[in-house]
């Protein structure tokens, strides 16, 4: 297991997590390498139309079958509109979050370039707010400094190679909302004691602390 720490931005973390997973094990690949989608930056042909920065990695284990054989993991800044990079996490109220959406799916639609119908999602939270996001706030939040501490299973001598990553994040004070420290775990279980029809992959994220923005007090 390798440890990495430093500071980055939401686009930087998207590419960091995708790159470290792809490099951790040969069973991980970048299915859009050299293509015009999932580039991780504004050169994506769908950028500003239906997506912001996004990356995808594919896991393929020939020793497995069914949902345990293939998994796609997408990291992206949520698409709201051309102004905002937010996720509405309460449908019954104006409750929004900024951060990184993580989607996993055992299938992929090559026509829409999106995860299949069995997609499941979690979210690496950076900030919360009860109102929308302006274009200026969008650019400021995308440039927000975020400290991170990340562990990746990439030791070739370990039986846990390729089993995923854990990352903890702590953003600086922001111009939009209340910032939140977060922990994200992406882990492939080595086995299960039961058969539930789902993949061996487990995703979990949780907010560890919400920091009140001094400008909001």
N, C-alpha and C positions, 0 to 999 in steps of 0.2 A: 504494500500500500504506500502510495506517495502522498506527501502533504504539500499543498500550495497555499500561499497567502499573499495578499497585496490589496490593491484597490482598483476599481474599474467602474464602468457605467453599465446600464442595462444592456446596450448593444454589445459591449465588451464581454459581459458575463455570458450572454447567449452564445457567442463564438467560443469563449473559453470552455464552457461545459461541453459543447458539441465536439470541439477539437480534442479535449482530454479523453472523452469517451471513445472517440474514433481511434485515438492512438493507443488506448489501453489494451486492446485485444484485436487480433485479426478477424474475429467474428463480427466486429463492428466495421461498417463502411459508411461512406458519404454517398448516397445514391444520386445526388445532384452535383457531384464534383465536376467542375468545369462547365456546368450548364447555367441557364439564365434564371433559375428559381432557387430559393433557399440559399442565397449567396451570403446571408448574414449582414448585408449592408443595403444601401439605397440603389444598388444596381439591379436588384431583383425586379423582373419585368412587371410584377404585380404591386410593387412598392407605391404607396400613395393612391392605390386603386382599391385593393382588397387586403392589403397586408402592410405591416411595418417590418422591421428587421426580424428574420426568422432563419432557423437552421433545422435540419433533420438528420438523424443518424439511424442506420438500420442494423439490427442484430440478427444474424442468421446462424443457427447451430445445426449442422447436418446430423448430429447425433440425436436430435429431438424430432418430434412430429407435432402436427397440429398447432395449437396456440403456443406451445412451448418452443416451437422451432424459430419463429420469426416475430420480431417486434420492431415497430417504428417509434422513435421518440422525437417529438418536435419541441423545440424551444422557440418562443416568439414573444415579441412585444404585442399585446392584444390590439386588434384592429377595432376602432370605434368609428372614426371618420377621419377626414383629412386634417382635422385640427387636434383630435384627442387620441391619447394612447392609454385608455382606461378599460377596466372591466367592471360591469355592474354586478355586484355580488349580492344584492337584495332586489328581487323583482318587484317587491311591494313598496319600495321606498327609494329615494335618491341616495344610494350608498355605492360609492365607487372606490376602486383600488387601482394603483399603478404598480407594475412589476413585470414578472415573466410568467407567461402561461406555459405549462408543460403538458403535452398530450401524448398518450401512448395508444397504439393500436396494433393488432396483429395483421391487419390488412391495409392496403393502400389503393386509392383510386387514381389511376394514372391519367384519367381524363380531367379530373378537377384538381389534381395535384394536392389532395387532402387525405387525412387519415380516414380509414373505413368506418363502417357503422358501429363497430364495437369500441370506438374511441372512449377513453376515460381521461379526465383532466385533473390537474391540481395547479397551484399558483404559488410562486415565490413572491411574497408581498414586500413592497418597498414603502408605500404610503397609502393612507386612506383619506377620503374626503366626502363631504355631503353635497358637493356641487360639482359642476362640470369643469372642464379644462380648456383654457384658452390656448391659442397657437403659441404665444410666448411661453406659457407654462409648460407646454409640450416640449419645446426645445430645451428649456431649463431642466426639466425632469430627465430627459434623455441624456443630459450631460452631467447629472448629479453624481457625485463621488460616492461609491459604495465600497466599504471595506469588506473583504471576504476571507474565509478560512475553509479550505476544501481538501477532502481526502478522496483519492481515486484508487480503485483496485486495479493497478496496472503492473504488479510484480509478476514477471513471467515464471518465477520459481514457486509461486503460491497457487494453491488449488482455487483460490478466490479470484483469480485474474478475470477481468471482464465483468465482475459482479456489480459494477455501478459506481456511484459517487455519493458523497454527503457534502453539502455546502452550507455554511452559516454566513449570514450577511448583516451588515450594520451600516445604513446610509447616513450621510451627513444631514443636517437640518435642511429642509426643502422649502421651496417657494409655493408648494401646493400640498395641502393636507398635513396629516400627522405621519411622520416616518415610523417605520416598524422594523425591528430586527426580526429575522426569519431563519428557519432551518428547513432545508429540503433534503430528503433522502430518496434516492433512486437505487433500488437494490434487487438483484436477481437471487431469489431463494435457490439454494442448491437442491432442495427437494421439498416435498410436502407429505404430510402423513395422511392426507385425504385427497380425493379428486373432486374438484368443484367446477371443472370445465374452463377455468380461467388460466391466464398465463402465470408463469413463475415470477413475473416482475411485480414489485411492490413500490408504490409511490406514496409519499407522505410529506406534507409540509405543515408547519405550525409557526405562528407568530410568538416570539419569546418576550417582546417588550414593545410597547407603543410609546414613542417619544413625542411629547407635545411641542409643536412648532412655536418658538417664542413669539413670532409675529402674530400668532393666532390668539394669544392669551389676552 
